[in-house]
Amino acid sequence: MAERRRRMTGKERREQLIEIGRALFAERGFDGTAVEEIAAKAGVSKPVVYEHFGGKEGLYAVVVDREMTRLVDLVTQGMAEGRHYRGKLEGAALALLEYIEESTDGFRILVRDSHAASGTGTFASLISDIATHVEHILVEEFDRHGYDGKLAPMYAQMLVGMVAMTGQWWLEVRKPRREEVAAHLVNLAWNGLSHLEPGPKLRPSSRRRR
């Protein structure tokens, strides 16, 4: 007689439901996804979903929180790896594009304004979270050039917003490759329209990201 399939532990079942929910939310959004479908794909009854998350809203909140945390961590790490200010900007831009390329479902969820019933933030709040990490870089750079450091938060929002919106566009077109997109993003952010480099390239330390 065939050996019975091992039952999932509570932790394993929770992770399974999160992965199934993540895929469905990315494809159909919050409103287009039903608890019945999540349960059916997991091979469980609806009460199991409610037991773990209290409902669709709870599951959605967990998925969004995980994706936001992962993206912020990647961008923060990308900035930390840069030795100089331009390198930090390159690392941040490349990290965002890396996340989009390797976690497409997660980014599709984040770029939708999170459903009000979920209790999670919007994509705008995610941009603000990342911008907070960028502010200290700009404050130091502004001080070095004699600019008003009080304006750094506003410029951080501008920079991160530019990268994030470009990421939304690149999510669909996927051309050119992410390193080239990152190089042009930094070219505009660093040099401005009046001093664009004709053929921008990422620095070797930034290109090492996979």
Buried (B, 14 or more C-beta within 10 A) or exposed (E): EEEEEEEBEEEEBBEBBBBBBBBBBBEEBBEEBEBEBBBEBBEBEBEBBBEBBEBBBBBBBBBBBBBBEBBBEBBBEBBEBBEEBBBBBBBBBBBBBBBBBEBEBBBBBBBBEBBEEBEBBBBEEBBBBBBBBBBEBBBEBBEEEEBEEEEBBEBBBBBBBBBBEBBBEBBEEEEEEBBBBBBBBBBBBBEEEEEEEEEBBBBEBBBEBE
